[in-house]
Amino acid sequence: MSTQQKCTPVTPSAGPSSAEAMMKSTIIGLYDEFKGNIGGKLADYIPELAKVAPDQFGVALTSNQGKTVWIGDASAPSPSSPSPRP
């Protein structure tokens, strides 16, 4: 199953559980706080990351029960980056 299938976009809904409501409230707050941050530099030294549109921004949050909510461009495909080696 792909990650996108397990995720739930943040949208107004009738009667979410208190845990889901808290997740949605948290993720909306994070999105609003950081969406205007354009500081830093793209990782252009990694060819696949250099191809990503710099204006994409999204936030995803997963609970310890496996419930995932997302907002913005969090469902956009992303290239995998190299893993650090010990």
N, C-alpha and C positions, 0 to 999 in steps of 0.2 A: 504494500500500500504506500502511495507517495505521501510526502509530508503535507502537500496541499489538500489531500482528501481528508486528513485528520484535523485540519485547522478550521476554525470558525471565524469568519470575519466579524469585526466589531460593528454591530448594527443595533439600532433600538429594537428591543424585543419585549414581548409581554411576559412578565413574571419570571425572570431568570433567578436561579438559586442565589443565595447570598454569596456563595463562593464565586460563582460566575460573575455576579454584579461587581464584586470587589476586584476581580481580574480585569474586567472591562474598564472600571474606573481607573485602575492603576495604569493600564496600557494607554488609555486616552491621555492621562496626565503626562506620561513619559513622552508620548508622541508630540503633544503640544509643547512640551518643554524643549525638546531637541530638534524639531523639524526645521527650524530656521538656522541651525548651526551649520555654517559653510566653511568653518575653519579646517585646517589640516590639508593634507595632500593625498591625492589618489595613489594607490599602490601600483604605479605604472611600471615598476620593475618586475612585476608578475604579469606576463602578457594577457592572460585571461581576465585578470582584474582590471587591466587598462581598458578593456572593451566595455565595461559596465558604465551605463549612463550616470554621470555624477549627480544628477538631480533625483535619483531614486532614493527613497527613504521609507523604511517601514520598521515596525517593532512587532515581535512575536513573544508571547509569554506562555510557558507550559507549566501547569501545576504538577505537584508530586503524584497526582492521580492520572496524569497523562492528558488532561484537558488542555488544548491549545487554542488561544485566541490571537488574532492578529489585526493590524491596522496599517493602512498605507500600502507600500510596495513590498511588504513582507512575503507575499506569495510569489513574487517575481523569481524566475529561475536565477540561481547564483552559481558562479563557478566554484569549484572546490579549490581550496588553497592548500599549499603544502603543509604537512604536519611537521612540527619540530621533532628532531630526533635526539635521543639522549646522548 
